[in-house]
């Protein structure tokens, strides 16, 4: 069995002790590849270094809606120069949950659009974050018909079929929820991906508080799809990992 973690942040300070053990845990858990995503200035550089060090880790670079409020323009050339070392552009997107002023939205949108255009010109897929801005994200992305899109940690079950119609991938996280189950059932296999969003989106079983997530845990998301669809985990693993493999252009 082969599993792929389509989205995580391994440059995060919660991994300051190093990633040797995290990568060893991936191997034990049949996770062949983890896609780690940069979100801005400092961590794009860290992200690239990590991907260079470990064969099991591939990188995407981008500027998140958080970092879009700072100076982000220099990152366009950083990403461009790294073209042959990365498998996608992200994490990029719009967030109207944490940010509520139209001025902030404007800045986010400028940044988002600039990176989608860059992805189009470099022929790379995009990994998109959207929170309370789904309609606008769909509108913006729909005008770039040649860009391949993955909506990361996407749990809006009403809109998931719309994403599928556009040929986008919907990536499901390791946290249990009703909408994850609904989406796992409603979409075709070809539209699904699985992610941990490590170090986030993991709960301590005892006290329900935050616990550090890691790519080895991605099996939890694959298992949720298998259970929702009443299909063997091996088949889900094979078909859903293949989507991520194609999307990011990963070699076997
Ligand atoms: Zn993320």
Boltz pocket constraint, residues with backbone or C-beta under 6 A from the ligand:
constraints:
  - pocket:
      binder: B
      contacts: [[A, 7], [A, 8], [A, 9], [A, 37], [A, 91], [A, 152], [A, 197]]
      max_distance: 6.0
